Amino acid sequence: VYDWSGFGIGLGGWGTGVRAMDGIYIENNTVYDCGDSTPTSRFGAGILQDHAPATNVFFRNNIVKDCAFEQIVVKSGASATVDHNLIDAFKNKTDAVKGTNVIEKNPLLEDVANGVFTLRGGSPAIDAGINLYTQDFAGTSSPQGTMSDMGAYELVKGVGPHSPSRSLKMAIPVPDKSFRIE
């Protein structure tokens, strides 16, 4: 998720007919440059949890960099397990969280100006995550090293930068509490 004027990834209970959700996993994402140039609220957050009825919410193995308001926000009354994330540019705003096992460094993304969000060699995100999945967002086997890389893409040693062709357009909730990707 990048170059978006609102929040990057968010859970919210706005509007009518709000219901509880259980088992929400926001994992292995790369979120970059969300929010506008005059951030004054949660809408400039990279990852946002603002849905108090949601239970078992996990933010893990994510890279969140340069979002206008804050990198990760868990609003008062809401809860989330925030673990093994790399955040760059923590601002210590209201409801901002770092979580546990956090890395606060530049993730060394390949070429953000041209939309290439793979990791460069030497990135602190390499082998710094926890093993959650057997493939990254591009279908590359994970882990490539001893542990999974943080973010959406595993660094494949000996292969030049690539611009994966898969992109997430929208996650639509369906009645069984899962999501359909379109």
C-alpha distance (Angstrom), angle and dihedral (degrees) to the residues before:
residue distance angle dihedral
V1 . . .
Y2 3.79 . .
D3 3.78 145.6 .
W4 3.79 94.0 18.4
S5 3.82 123.9 149.7
G6 3.83 94.0 -143.5
F7 3.79 131.1 46.0
G8 3.78 117.4 -50.8
I9 3.81 103.4 -130.6
G10 3.77 120.3 -2.9
L11 3.77 147.1 172.4
G12 3.79 113.9 -153.4
G13 3.75 139.6 169.6
W14 3.76 97.4 -153.5
G15 3.79 122.2 147.9
T16 3.78 132.7 10.2
G17 3.76 128.9 -38.4
V18 3.80 93.2 35.2
R19 3.79 112.2 171.9
A20 3.75 136.4 -175.6
M21 3.79 120.6 -91.2
D22 3.79 127.1 -159.9
G23 3.80 131.2 -162.6
I24 3.80 105.6 23.1
Y25 3.82 115.0 172.4
I26 3.82 118.7 -169.4
E27 3.80 99.0 179.9
N28 3.79 139.9 154.4
N29 3.81 97.4 6.8
T30 3.78 131.0 143.6
V31 3.82 112.3 -143.9
Y32 3.79 118.4 -176.5
D33 3.82 135.7 173.5
C34 3.81 102.8 -5.9
G35 3.80 124.1 164.5
D36 3.77 132.9 39.4
S37 3.79 129.3 -81.2
T38 3.83 93.9 -94.4
P39 3.80 102.9 49.8
T40 3.79 114.0 -176.9
S41 3.78 103.4 151.8
R42 3.78 146.8 28.4
F43 3.81 90.1 -73.9
G44 3.78 90.1 86.4
A45 3.82 93.0 56.3
G46 3.78 121.3 119.1
I47 3.81 93.8 -144.5
L48 3.81 119.9 12.1
Q49 3.82 133.4 -170.9
D50 3.83 108.2 -171.3
H51 3.82 100.4 145.9
A52 3.81 109.6 99.6
P53 3.85 95.4 -171.5
A54 3.83 91.7 58.2
T55 3.80 114.2 105.2
N56 3.79 132.8 -167.8
V57 3.81 94.1 24.2
F58 3.82 115.7 169.5
F59 3.83 130.0 -169.7
R60 3.82 106.6 -173.7
N61 3.81 139.7 154.6
N62 3.82 93.1 7.0
I63 3.79 129.5 144.0
V64 3.81 112.4 -145.8
K65 3.80 117.9 -179.6
D66 3.80 138.4 171.5
C67 3.80 100.3 -9.2
A68 3.80 112.6 164.5
F69 3.83 102.5 -124.5
E70 3.79 103.1 23.6
Q71 3.79 140.7 -40.7
I72 3.84 102.3 -117.8
V73 3.82 123.7 10.7
V74 3.81 128.3 -175.4
K75 3.80 106.6 -176.4
S76 3.80 121.2 -136.7
G77 3.81 109.4 -83.7
A78 3.81 93.2 24.4
S79 3.80 124.8 93.0
A80 3.80 139.1 -154.8
T81 3.78 139.1 162.9
V82 3.81 104.2 -119.1
D83 3.80 110.7 -169.3
H84 3.82 139.9 150.4
N85 3.81 99.0 9.0
L86 3.78 131.3 143.4
I87 3.79 113.4 -137.5
D88 3.77 126.7 -177.7
A89 3.81 121.5 -165.0
F90 3.83 102.2 19.1
K91 3.81 107.1 -169.1
N92 3.84 101.8 -172.9
K93 3.83 92.8 -128.7
T94 3.81 124.1 163.1
D95 3.83 111.2 -63.8
A96 3.82 92.4 5.2
V97 3.79 114.1 144.0
K98 3.77 135.4 -168.3
G99 3.80 97.5 -171.0
T100 3.78 125.3 -161.2
N101 3.80 128.3 -46.1
V102 3.80 89.1 18.5
I103 3.80 124.7 167.5
E104 3.80 115.2 -151.2
K105 3.79 104.2 -164.0
N106 3.76 141.8 101.8
P107 3.83 104.8 -77.8
L108 3.82 92.2 -144.2
L109 3.78 97.1 -128.5
E110 3.79 114.3 -165.1
D111 3.83 105.5 -118.3
V112 3.81 115.1 -21.9
A113 3.81 92.7 172.6
N114 3.81 87.9 66.3
G115 3.82 97.5 36.9
V116 3.82 97.2 -101.9
F117 3.81 107.6 138.4
T118 3.79 100.7 171.6
L119 3.80 117.8 122.1
R120 3.78 124.3 -96.3
G121 3.79 120.7 -135.9
G122 3.80 109.5 -84.3
S123 3.82 94.2 33.6
P124 3.82 112.3 150.1
A125 3.84 86.9 -136.2
I126 3.83 92.4 68.9
D127 3.83 111.6 108.9
A128 3.83 88.8 -11.0
G129 3.81 99.9 111.0
I130 3.75 132.3 76.3
N131 3.79 122.1 -101.9
L132 3.81 105.3 -100.6
Y133 3.82 104.8 142.0
T134 3.80 138.3 25.9
Q135 3.84 94.5 -134.3
D136 3.78 136.1 35.8
F137 3.81 124.9 -131.3
A138 3.82 91.9 -81.1
G139 3.82 93.4 49.6
T140 3.81 95.5 -102.5
S141 3.81 114.9 147.5
S142 3.79 113.9 -99.2
P143 2.90 131.7 -116.1
Q144 3.80 102.4 32.6
G145 3.81 90.2 176.8
T146 3.78 132.8 20.1
M147 3.82 94.4 -55.9
S148 3.81 135.7 14.3
D149 3.77 118.1 -84.8
M150 3.78 118.6 -116.3
G151 3.80 115.8 -110.5
A152 3.79 132.8 35.2
Y153 3.82 98.5 -58.0
E154 3.79 135.3 53.3
L155 3.78 115.9 -137.7
V156 3.79 108.1 -116.3
K157 3.78 106.4 -151.9
G158 3.79 114.5 -132.5
V159 3.82 93.6 20.0
G160 3.79 121.5 103.1
P161 3.79 123.4 -123.9
H162 3.75 115.4 -64.0
S163 3.76 133.6 -166.8
P164 3.81 105.6 -137.5
S165 3.79 113.6 -137.5
R166 3.81 97.6 -144.2
S167 3.78 117.1 96.5
L168 3.77 133.3 173.5
K169 3.77 112.9 -125.7
M170 3.79 102.9 174.5
A171 3.79 139.7 -17.5
I172 3.81 109.8 -142.7
P173 3.83 118.8 -164.0
V174 3.79 114.9 -126.8
P175 3.84 127.5 -162.1
D176 3.83 96.7 -96.9
K177 3.86 88.6 63.4
S178 3.80 93.0 -105.2
F179 3.80 129.0 110.9
R180 3.79 132.7 -116.2
I181 3.81 114.5 -147.9
E182 3.80 117.6 -139.9
